[in-house]
Amino acid sequence: MARRRPSRTGRPARPRRKTTIRRAAAPSAKRERRRQEPETLRLRSLEPSFTVNDLTESLRFYTDVLGFVVDERWTDNGVLRGVTLKAGVCQLSLAQDDWAKGRDRKKGEAVRIWCSTTQDLDVLATRIRAGGWRLTEEPRDLSWGARSLSVDDPDGFHLTIYRERPAPR
């Protein structure tokens, strides 16, 4: 069992760290870290791409209702085929379905994207309703210390937007 050192700051004492002596590496050699084997995946971002039934309608929902901005447009012979949208540091791509897998293909089923924000969710909920959309979940406080709302896009992709509550001081 680790011994606890007394706290000078009034905070709970932390266990002592086990100290080890390391040899200094040669100046030109980089220090090698031990990584889990097999190596774990380390991502810097995750950018989903949705195939949609009506790109114009989806684009209107994401830009006019939610507030994304268009970052890139993809065209083919002058016809808009897809877009990359940005919201803060996050990106989302939308692509027009080419119907190669049939027109009755369901989209959005069993897909929920969790989106974190620092914005006021009640204001966002009002904007979504004003844009003619129904919230699938009104703003509510969650047991794990956040507030969230949910809305489905035109193809049924579920978006839950949440804001963590600030930690009490």
DANORVEN-V862430 format. One record per pair of residues at least 6 apart in sequence whose ideal C-beta (glycine too) atoms are under 8 Angstrom apart, sorted by sequence separation. I is the first residue (numbers start at 0). J is the second residue. D is the distance in whole Angstrom. If there is no record, write none. Layout:
i j d
I J D
I J D
//
This chain:
i j d
6 12 5
24 30 6
51 57 4
61 67 4
62 68 7
73 79 7
74 80 6
84 90 7
128 134 7
140 146 5
141 147 6
151 157 6
152 158 7
5 12 6
62 69 7
72 79 6
73 80 5
83 90 6
84 91 5
116 123 8
127 134 6
139 146 7
151 158 7
4 12 6
49 57 7
73 81 4
83 91 8
84 92 7
96 104 7
138 146 6
139 147 7
149 157 6
150 158 6
3 12 4
4 13 7
72 81 8
73 82 7
83 92 5
84 93 7
138 147 7
139 148 8
149 158 7
3 13 7
72 82 5
82 92 7
96 106 8
124 134 6
138 148 5
149 159 5
150 160 8
3 14 6
4 15 6
58 69 8
71 82 7
81 92 6
82 93 5
136 147 7
137 148 6
148 159 7
149 160 8
2 14 7
3 15 8
70 82 8
71 83 4
81 93 6
136 148 6
147 159 5
148 160 6
1 14 4
2 15 6
69 82 6
70 83 5
81 94 4
124 137 7
136 149 4
147 160 7
148 161 8
1 15 6
69 83 8
70 84 6
80 94 7
81 95 6
124 138 5
134 148 6
135 149 5
136 150 8
147 161 4
69 84 6
70 85 5
80 95 5
134 149 7
135 150 6
146 161 7
147 162 8
68 84 7
69 85 8
79 95 7
134 150 5
135 151 5
145 161 5
146 162 5
67 84 4
68 85 5
121 138 5
133 150 8
145 162 6
67 85 6
68 86 7
120 138 5
132 150 6
145 163 5
146 164 7
67 86 5
144 163 6
145 164 6
66 86 7
70 90 7
141 161 7
144 164 5
65 86 7
73 94 8
127 148 8
62 84 7
135 157 7
61 84 5
127 150 6
136 159 7
55 79 8
58 82 6
67 91 7
124 148 5
140 164 8
54 79 6
89 114 7
123 148 7
54 80 8
120 146 5
54 81 7
120 147 7
54 82 7
86 114 8
120 148 5
87 116 8
61 91 7
61 93 7
58 93 7
57 93 5
123 160 7
54 93 6
54 94 7
120 160 7
54 95 4
120 161 8
49 91 7
51 93 5
53 95 8
120 162 6
46 89 8
48 91 7
49 92 7
51 94 7
119 162 8
44 88 7
46 90 4
47 91 6
48 92 4
49 93 5
50 94 5
51 95 7
52 96 6
107 151 7
112 156 7
114 158 6
116 160 6
118 162 7
44 89 7
46 91 7
47 92 7
48 93 7
49 94 7
50 95 8
51 96 6
107 152 7
112 157 7
114 159 7
115 160 8
116 161 7
117 162 6
44 90 7
46 92 7
48 94 6
50 96 5
110 156 5
111 157 4
112 158 5
113 159 5
114 160 5
115 161 6
116 162 6
107 154 5
108 155 6
110 157 6
111 158 8
112 159 7
114 161 7
115 162 7
106 154 4
107 155 3
111 159 6
113 161 7
115 163 7
106 155 6
107 156 4
105 155 7
106 156 7
107 157 7
52 106 7
51 106 7
50 106 6
49 106 7
49 107 8
66 126 7
64 126 7
65 127 7
64 127 6
47 112 6
64 130 4
63 130 6
64 131 8
64 132 6
60 130 8
60 132 7
65 150 8
61 152 7
60 152 6
60 153 6
65 158 8
57 152 6
57 153 5
56 153 5
57 154 7
53 153 7
51 152 8
52 153 7
51 153 7
52 154 6
49 152 8
51 154 5
49 154 7
49 156 6
//
